Amino acid sequence: VVQAGLTNVSFKFTVKDIDYVYRHPGGTAGNLIDRRTELYTQYKAKEMGLDKSFIYMDPTGWKISYYIHDIIKCDFVKNQEQLKKGMEFLRKTHEIPISDEVKIFDNVKEGKKLWQIASLTKGNIFKEFEEILKKIDIVDKYLKEERKKYNIKMVVSHNDVYEPNFITTKNGDLYLIDWEYAGIMDEANDICGIFTRCGYDEKSIERLIEEYYGRKLT
């Protein structure tokens, strides 16, 4: 077993001295994952060179990929070359053509789905964190109003962007993997997803945003 997660379990296997990874969809995956969207974005990611490890996926979610060897830690704070290439990949992601096959991604709504699943075994999380949820809903409403007010462009987004999903190798290859949560969203959701989950300081956040937009912030 390579990895066992909330939505899948993955196994490594070898055929004629070539290593592969088989991903089997988990029991809760259907409640969280839109496989039609994943299928579209995963094939586009392969086509655009964002995930060269991908081989095949069927509509039910099982997937075959090449096993990636010689992996090194991805660290956008300490490695400028990794940061530069990572932001190039993120810009390419946001250039994937919008299609009817891609769902609108609402991160608050998707987060609440996870809470519902967790509540089945951990008690009523919605009740326990009621005050926090109220604040989340207020911020969410404000952001949606701002997008509409300023006509912010929505793009195909990865929506699970953080350093562990950028696989880097000793020879400098990069792979952006795990397209399960892809959907149409504000590009800022992907940008912010990196530094909010990895605890970046202010200087590192500024450097990342500048690398994505290719200019100094004003």
Disulfide bonds with the S-S distance in Angstrom:
none
